[in-house]
Amino acid sequence: MLSALLSVKSKAYGFIFSRTFIGEVLTGLHSMWLHLRYSFNDRNPDTEQERLEYYLVKHCHIIEKGLALPSPRKGFGQPKIADLIKRTQEYEQQNPDSLVGEMVRDTLREYLAFHANDLQILPMELLRSMTLFVGNNPSKLKGGLKVLNKPEMMTYGGESFEKFLSCRHSVRNFSDTPVEDDAIRRALKISQHTPSVCNRQGWKVHYYNDRNKIRQLLSFQNGNSGFTEQVDKLLIVTGSTKAFTRYEHNQLFIDGGLYAMNLMLALHSLGLGSCPLNTCMSWLKAGSLKQTAGIPRHEQLIMMIAVGNLLDEFRVAKSHKYPVDKILKLH
């Protein structure tokens, strides 16, 4: 009797939260609640470690961007620099050997070098604070600027890149050869070159290589029917709400989507097959998936990516693309 009641309750919940307007509204409200609960206030960032780290990276990158302009304005960004030094010191009390501290110091070294012949325009107090904060240690090459040249930028472009993109397809038929963990790690390293808002890199990747666990997680997703058993490795890409400000609700999905695309291209470059699987589901189902997958509450689901080694020959959906004129709007 109890089992039957639980079954009815489960079906009722599934219907209400997945197939009705009420479920749609509640899912939207829950997404907004997560963002407001965990994102940081840019005017007064939280001292919680992860949120403060993203805040520091953001403001460090603002100084980097200022230095990278065609004609940087002398003395720019002084209030931000003073705030950056103060909050980095607070952060380093709990994280003395952090990468963030190296990024900030290298960026401020670049700032001081830019003003080498005009130090007198900087307030004495700020100059002293920057000099003490930066210290005499050499650059760790973690922040500031780097110089590129056009021939180098053109090396990997053109027809070869077009062919590389055009031969990537969503693969649903993999070989029995297991994917090495090192190959996944290498793909993640390549994907780290994805652009993100103010370099915050708010994406996360959860990796699963146990077949039973993969089947369990894929049961929450409705697009893997027919090839579930083929999936050798599973990646779930998420975005941390702690990486974004109150006004950046959509940015989490933009940055996460950019990263997920680059991750699939990285897997493609390593000769692996992949298939993106959407995580468009009710907040109730998403919560159950995150709990089962061991994903923190403050992370939003971007997508699953099924991964496997390629067969010598296999079939994929043609997925014909529209002509450019259909999507191009000239103004």
N, C-alpha and C positions, 0 to 999 in steps of 0.2 A: 504493500500500500504506500509506504513512504517513498519507495523507489519510483512508483508511478507518479506521485505528487511532485517529486523533484524533476521528473522528466517533463511534466506539464509546465512547471514553473520555468524550466530552462527554455522550452519552446516559446512560451509567452514572452520571456525576456528577449529572446532572439528576434521575435517578430516585432516587438515594440521598438527595440533599439536599432534594428537593422533595416526595417521595412516601412517605417512610418515617419511622418513629418516630425513627430515628437522626438524620435531618435536622432534625426538630422539636427534639430535645434540643440538638443542636449550635447551632441558631439561637438558642435561649433562652440557652444558655451564652455565646454570642458577644455577645448584647445586654448581658448582665450584665458581661462582661469590658470592653466599651466603656465602660460606666458607671463601673466601678471604676477603669479606667485614666485617664479624663479628668475625672471630677467632682472637686470640691474638698472638702477636709476642713474642716469649719466650725470646728474647734478650732485648726487650724494651716494656714490657706490657703496655697496655692502662690504663689510670687512671679511665676509666669508671668502675663503681662499680662492675657489674657482672663479667666482664672479669678479673678485678684485684682479685676478690674473688677466681675465679677458679685458677688463677696463684698462689695465696698464698697457697691454699689447695694442689696444685701439689708439690710445693717446700717444704712444711711442710712434705708431705708424703715421699719425697726423704730422709729427715733426719730420719723419722721413719724407712724406709726400711734399712738404713745404720745401725741403732741400732739393727735391727732384724736379721742381718747376723750372721752366726756361730761364726765368730771372727771379730767383728768390729775393724776397724783401729782407733787408738787413734788420736784425732784431726781432723777427717775427716770433710769435708763439710764447712770449715770456711767461704769462700766467700759467699756461699749460705745462711749461717746463718746471716751474716751481712746484706745481701740484704733482707732477710726475715723479719728481725727486722725493717729495714727502711721502707719497703713497707707496713708492717702490721700497723705501726704507722700512715702512710699516710692514709691507709684505715680506721682506727679507728677514724680519725678526723670526718668522716661522719657517721661512724657506731660504736659508743663507746661501745655498749654492744653486739658485734657480737660473734657468735659461733666460727667463724674463729679465732678470737683473742685468745679464750680459747684453741682451738686446738694447735695453735702455741706455746703458753706459756707452756702448759702441755708437749709438745714434747721437748721444750728446757729445761724444768725441768729434763726430763729423760736424756737428753744429759749431763747436768751438773752432775747428779747423776752418770752417767757412768764414768765421769772423776773425781769423788770425790777424788781419791788418786793421780791424775795426773794433777791437775789444772795448774801446772807450765808450762805444754807444750802448753797451750792456751795463745795467745797474751794478754797482760794486757788490752789493749783497748777493745778487743772482750769480754773478761771475764767480764769487768765492764759493757759493754753494755748489755750483756745477763742478768747479775744479776739485773740491774736496770729494765730491761724490764719485767722479770719474776716476780719480787717483792716477797713479803712474804706471799702472799695468798696461801692457800692449793690447791692441784690439783683438777680440775673439772672432771678428768677422761675422757677428750675429746680427748687426744692425747698421743703419746708415745707408750708404749708396754703393752700387757697383757699376762699372762701366761695361757696356756692351757695344758691339759693332755690327753694322748692317750685314756684311757677308756671313758672319756667324749666325745671324738670325734667319738667313735665307737657306742655310745648309739643309734643313730638314723639311722644307716646304715644297710647294709646287706639285707636280704630277704624282710624285711618290706618296705624298701625304693624302692626296685625293683618293688614290687607290687603296691606301691603308684604311681610310674611313669607309669607303664604299664596300670593302669586303668584310666589314664587321656585321655580324647578324646575331640575332637572339637564337641561341642553340638549345635544343630540347632533347638531344640525343647524344649522349656522351659515351666515351669508351670506358672499359672496366679498369683502366690504369689509374691508380689513385693520384691525386694532385699532391705534390710535396708542400709541406708547410712553408718552406723557404720561398717557394714561388708566390704564395699568397703574401708573405711579408715583403717580398720584392715589389709586387704590384702596389702594395700600400705605400711603400717608399716613393715610388714613381708618382703616385696620385697626390702626394703632399704638395706638388707644385701647382695644385688647383688654386685659382684666385679666390679670395674671400673678403668680405667687407672689413676694411681696416686690418687685414691680415689676422683676424681672430681665430680662424680655423676651428669653428665650433662643431665640426663633424666628429662622429665616433663610429667605429666599425666593430661589430660583435661577430666573432668567428666561431663556427661550429663544425667539427669534423667527425662527430660521432653519428653514425647512420640512424640509430634509433632516435636520437635527439633531433636530428634534421627532419625525420618523418613527423615527429610530434609537432615541431614548429611549423612545418608546411601545412599541417592540418588546419591552421588558422587562416590560410591564404587560399583564395578560390581560383587561382590561375595556373596551378601546377598539375592538374589532373592529367593522367596519362604518361607523365614522365617523372613522377615523384621518386621512384626507385632508382632513376638514373642519376640523381643529384649526388655528387660525391662530397662537395663542400658547400656550406651555406654562409653567406655574409648578410648581416642586417645593418644597414647604414642608418644612423640616427643623427639628430641635431640636438645639441645641448641648449636649452632655453636660457641657461646661465650666461651664454656667450653674447646675448643680444640685449639691447636697451628696450625700454617700454614701447618705443615707436617702431620696433623692427620685427613685428610679429611674422610678416611674410618672408623676411630675410633668411630665417632659419631654413626654409624650404628651398629658397633660391641657392644658397650656399651648399646645402646638402645635395641638391639635384646636380649642381656643377661637379661636386666631388664624386658622386655616384657615376656620372658619365665618364669622368676621367678614370675612375677605377675600372670600369668595363673596358675602356680603351687600353689601359695598362695590362689587364688580363689578356686582351686580344694581342698585344705586342709580345707577350710571352708564350703565345701559341696555345692559350687556354680558351675554352668556350665558356660563355656566360649567358644568363637570361635574367633580365630584370623582372621582378615580381612585385606588383603594387601592394601597398599596405593601406589601402583605402577601406577603412572599416569603422564600425561604431566605437565610441570611446570605451564602452564596456568590453568589447572584444579586444581592442588594442591593449587595454589594461591587463587582460588575462594573458595575452601574448607576451607582454613585457615581463609579467611576473614569471611565466614559464621560461622565458629566455634569459632571465637574470638581468634585465635592462632597467636602469634606474627610472624612477617616476618622472624626473625632470627632463628626460630625453624624449623627443618626438620622433616617431617612426618616419623615415623617408622612403625606404624600399628594402626588399630582400633581393639578393643576387645569388642565383644558383650557379655553381661553378663545377666544371669537369674537364677532363682531357678530351681532345678531339679524336673522333674516328678518322680513318684514312679517307673515307668518303661518307657524306651525310647530307640529309635534306633539311632545308630551312624554308620558312615562309618567304615568298618573294617580297612582300611588303613594299609594293610600288610607291614611289614618292611623287608628290605633286610637282608640276613644273614651277619654276621660280616665279613666273608671272602670276600664279595663283596666290602666292603669299606676299609678293612684293607690292608695296603701296608707295608710289612716287609722290613726293610733296614738293 
